[in-house]
Amino acid sequence: MFFRSLTAAFLIAGSLAVLPSASQAQEDQPLSAKQQDAVKKMIHDYIMENPSIIADAIEALRQKEELAADVSAKKAIVERKADIFEDPESPVLGNAKGDVTVVEFFDYRCPYCKAMTDLVLETVKTDGKVRLVMKELPILGPDSVTAARAALAARNQKKYEEFHRALMKLKGPINDVSVMKTAAEVGLNVEKLKKDMEDDRIDTVLKNNIQLAHALNISGTPGFVIGDQVTPGAMNQQALKQMIDQARKPKS
């Protein structure tokens, strides 16, 4: 009730300059300065007497925005299903023929992504029937882009997973030097890797991933798509397992 009253009050205040009072409607006259001041004072006094309505309004707006984002994300999952789950340019780990697909958007410089790496891979391995689609989303600067390009290029030497794990476990800054050093440590041919990193197809992959994340309302990393659910941010192992189990249940 408070929220509806506040909304009505704000609408009145916002319309003072253009809407006439009922008694003046026929003359098409706006409220006088004195009348406007009276309405403003009424709104001010009401808010001061009921300050909790501000928090209520903010919470209502937050819930409305979350609902709209969820609806938009679900629509994107339906419309862009192939791009999300079946893009041949996205590396796949786990069981390539699994009955549930987990899609992860990540950045090699994201500490939350790093913290979740073992958790995600362990869950996928233990389950045995999960297909893990990796979406490189380098949003934390040029060094993130370098790492993402290198990881995607490592596919040509069939060492994506090894390199991915190594980059996620890398301590200290991620830059050209540390990325190439890590590449050599996992047995990649560094010169070939550097050449493969210049492939224009990698530009297309990264551009598509960014556009896809935007469509799914994923603005940070990590972000997950499991079944018809989009989950931004990190989660614990139990939550991940629950989402996988939910996605596995037959749809009624």
FITORMAR-192290 format. One record per residue (C-alpha): residue in one letter; x, y, z. Coordinates in steps of 0.2 Angstrom, whole numbers. Example, Ala and Ser with C-alpha at 12.3 -4.5 7.8 and 13.67 -1.06 7.14 Angstrom:
BEGIN
A	62	-22	39;
S	68	-5	36;
//
This chain:
BEGIN
M	0	0	0;
F	14	12	4;
F	23	8	-12;
R	7	12	-22;
S	4	28	-12;
L	22	33	-15;
T	21	29	-34;
A	5	40	-35;
A	14	54	-26;
F	29	54	-37;
L	18	53	-53;
I	8	69	-46;
A	25	78	-43;
G	32	73	-60;
S	16	80	-69;
L	14	96	-60;
A	21	106	-74;
V	9	98	-87;
L	-7	93	-79;
P	-20	105	-73;
S	-30	103	-57;
A	-48	96	-58;
S	-56	113	-54;
Q	-45	121	-68;
A	-46	108	-81;
Q	-59	118	-92;
E	-47	133	-92;
D	-32	122	-95;
Q	-22	130	-81;
P	-7	122	-72;
L	-6	122	-54;
S	0	138	-46;
A	17	139	-38;
K	8	138	-21;
Q	-1	123	-25;
Q	14	114	-32;
D	23	118	-15;
A	9	111	-6;
V	9	95	-16;
K	28	94	-14;
K	27	96	5;
M	13	83	6;
I	25	70	-3;
H	40	75	8;
D	30	73	24;
Y	23	57	19;
I	40	50	15;
M	47	57	32;
E	33	49	41;
N	35	32	32;
P	54	31	27;
S	53	12	25;
I	43	15	9;
I	60	20	0;
A	67	3	4;
D	51	-6	-1;
A	52	4	-18;
I	70	-1	-21;
E	67	-19	-17;
A	51	-19	-28;
L	62	-12	-42;
R	76	-24	-40;
Q	64	-39	-41;
K	55	-32	-56;
E	72	-30	-65;
E	78	-48	-60;
L	62	-55	-66;
A	64	-46	-83;
A	82	-51	-84;
D	77	-69	-81;
V	63	-69	-94;
S	75	-61	-107;
A	89	-74	-103;
K	76	-89	-105;
K	71	-81	-122;
A	89	-80	-127;
I	92	-99	-122;
V	78	-104	-134;
E	82	-92	-148;
R	101	-95	-148;
K	101	-113	-142;
A	114	-119	-155;
D	126	-105	-151;
I	125	-109	-133;
F	126	-128	-133;
E	132	-133	-150;
D	145	-121	-156;
P	159	-131	-164;
E	171	-117	-160;
S	168	-119	-141;
P	180	-132	-133;
V	170	-146	-124;
L	177	-155	-109;
G	169	-170	-99;
N	158	-182	-108;
A	155	-176	-126;
K	140	-187	-126;
G	133	-182	-109;
D	115	-180	-106;
V	117	-163	-97;
T	127	-149	-104;
V	135	-136	-93;
V	140	-120	-101;
E	153	-109	-92;
F	158	-91	-97;
F	175	-87	-89;
D	190	-76	-89;
Y	208	-83	-84;
R	211	-67	-74;
C	195	-69	-64;
P	199	-75	-46;
Y	181	-83	-44;
C	184	-93	-60;
K	200	-99	-54;
A	193	-104	-37;
M	179	-114	-46;
T	190	-123	-58;
D	193	-139	-48;
L	176	-139	-41;
V	168	-138	-59;
L	180	-151	-66;
E	178	-163	-51;
T	159	-162	-52;
V	159	-166	-71;
K	171	-180	-69;
T	162	-188	-54;
D	145	-187	-62;
G	152	-194	-78;
K	137	-189	-89;
V	140	-170	-90;
R	146	-161	-106;
L	155	-145	-101;
V	156	-132	-114;
M	169	-118	-112;
K	165	-100	-117;
E	181	-89	-116;
L	175	-72	-110;
P	190	-61	-108;
I	182	-45	-100;
L	196	-41	-88;
G	208	-32	-100;
P	221	-36	-114;
D	230	-49	-104;
S	214	-59	-102;
V	212	-58	-121;
T	230	-65	-123;
A	226	-79	-112;
A	210	-83	-121;
R	217	-82	-138;
A	232	-94	-132;
A	219	-106	-125;
L	209	-107	-140;
A	224	-109	-151;
A	230	-123	-141;
R	216	-134	-148;
N	226	-136	-164;
Q	239	-145	-153;
K	225	-155	-144;
K	231	-148	-127;
Y	216	-136	-123;
E	211	-145	-107;
E	229	-146	-100;
F	233	-128	-104;
H	216	-122	-97;
R	220	-131	-81;
A	237	-124	-80;
L	232	-106	-84;
M	218	-107	-70;
K	231	-113	-58;
L	244	-100	-63;
K	249	-89	-48;
G	254	-71	-50;
P	250	-60	-65;
I	244	-67	-82;
N	253	-59	-96;
D	262	-63	-112;
V	277	-70	-103;
S	268	-80	-90;
V	256	-87	-103;
M	270	-93	-115;
K	280	-100	-101;
T	264	-110	-95;
A	262	-116	-113;
A	279	-123	-114;
E	277	-131	-97;
V	262	-141	-103;
G	271	-146	-119;
L	264	-134	-132;
N	275	-129	-147;
V	276	-110	-142;
E	280	-104	-159;
K	266	-113	-167;
L	255	-107	-153;
K	259	-89	-157;
K	256	-91	-175;
D	239	-100	-172;
M	234	-86	-160;
E	233	-74	-175;
D	219	-84	-183;
D	204	-73	-187;
R	192	-87	-182;
I	198	-83	-164;
D	192	-65	-166;
T	175	-72	-171;
V	174	-84	-157;
L	178	-71	-144;
K	166	-58	-152;
N	152	-71	-152;
N	155	-76	-134;
I	153	-58	-129;
Q	137	-55	-139;
L	130	-71	-132;
A	134	-67	-114;
H	126	-50	-116;
A	110	-59	-123;
L	110	-70	-108;
N	112	-55	-96;
I	129	-62	-90;
S	139	-46	-86;
G	153	-54	-76;
T	163	-70	-74;
P	160	-84	-70;
G	143	-87	-78;
F	134	-103	-81;
V	120	-110	-92;
I	113	-126	-86;
G	97	-133	-94;
D	85	-118	-96;
Q	94	-108	-81;
V	106	-94	-81;
T	117	-92	-66;
P	129	-77	-65;
G	143	-78	-52;
A	151	-92	-42;
M	142	-106	-33;
N	147	-120	-22;
Q	148	-138	-27;
Q	131	-143	-20;
A	122	-129	-30;
L	131	-135	-46;
K	125	-153	-43;
Q	107	-147	-39;
M	107	-138	-55;
I	113	-152	-65;
D	101	-164	-57;
Q	87	-152	-61;
A	92	-151	-79;
R	92	-170	-80;
K	74	-172	-74;
P	61	-175	-88;
K	51	-159	-93;
S	33	-161	-90;
//
